[in-house]
Amino acid sequence: MKVLVATQKPFSATAVAGIEEIVKNAGYEFAKLEKYADASELVAAVADADALIVRSDKVTPDVLDAAKNLKIVVRAGAGYDNIDLAAATAHNVVVMNTPGQNSNAVAELAIAFMIFMSRNQFTPATGSEIQGKKLGIQAFGNVGRLVGKKAEVLGMQVMAIDPFIPAEKIREAGAEPADSLEHMYSSCNFISIHIPATPQTIGSIGYDLISKMPKGACLVNTARKEVIDEAGLEKALAEREDLKYITDVAPDNYAAMKEKFGLRIFATTKKMGAQTAEANMNAGIAAARQIVDFFKTGNARFQVNK
C-alpha cells in the first residue's frame, strides 16, 4: 500500500515525520508531494497511490480518474468541500475528514479576531472590551462549542443556533438557544460563523441578516468564504457605518472593500484557522492513523461520502 501526502501548503516537518512513522510502522510505503505549482503534478503523483492525505488541496474528478489504485482520501481537517464527493463515490473511494483536530486553533482565532476588531485593529484609537458583550454562534459543533466556552470565560454572554442540535443540548453546553437566525443576528454584538459550505448554506449570509445586527456589531467568519453573499455584505457595510467584518477567507473584492471601509473590515492573507503547530500535528497524525485503521480493520467511522 502506498500512502501519498499531497499538500500545496505543507504540514510542519514534525507532522510529516509523524505521519511517515505511522505509515512505515504499519508496513506501507510513504510518499509526499509538497508545494506543487499545478494540479497536473497531483494528477501524476496520485497515479499509483492507495491512500491520499490532503489539506485544502482540490481532489477533482481528474485526480480521481488518474488514481487507479486509490481506496481512501483523508482531508486533514473538518471541512471537505475541496473534495468532489460524488466523483469519489463513483470511483469507490472512501472520503474521511478528521473532525475536532483543528477545533481549538480555529476557536482561538475567532476569539482573537473579536479582540482585534474591538481594539480597532490595534491602532491607537479608543476601542472597547469584549467582556459583557453578547456573542452569537452560528453552528454549535466542535469549534462552535469551544468558542462559546472561551467567550464565557472572558465574560461574554453566549447565544447559539444549530439545526442539528436540540435547544436543550445547547443549554447544557452553557449557551442560550436562539429562536431563529434573525433573532440571533439582531441580538448579538458579535456573530461567529462555523457552518460548512453546502448547497443550503452557500451565499446564505447576506444583507438581510447582516443589516439586522446591533450598532457597532462585528461579523466573524472562520468558516468558508462561500457562505457569505459578498454583494449583500458590501451593501450592509456601506449603509451601516458602524458594522464590522473580519475573516480568514478574503472576499473576492477585498482590496476595494478595504479601501472603502478601512478599519471596519479585515482579512488575513490566507486561511489560517488551522495554522498552528498543534493543529498541524493533530490533523496530520489523525489522518495517518485513520488510513492505517481503515486498511487494517475496515474502520470507516469518519467517512463523509456514505
Secondary structure, 3 states (H helix, E strand, C coil): CEEEEEECCCCCHHHHHHHHHHHHHCCCEEEEEECCCCHHHHHHHHHHCCEEEECCCCECHHHHHHCCCCCEEEECCCCCCCECHHHHHHCCCEEEECCCCCHHHHHHHHHHHHHHHHCHHHCCCCCCCCCCCEEEEECCCHHHHHHHHHHHHCCCEEEEECCCCCHHHHHHCCCEECCCHHHHHHHCCEEEECCCCCCCCCCCECHHHHCCCCCCCEEEECCCHHHECHHHHHHHHHHCCCCEEEECCCCCCHHHHHHHHHHHEEECCCCCCCCCHHHHHHHHHHHHHHHHHHHHHCCCCCECCC
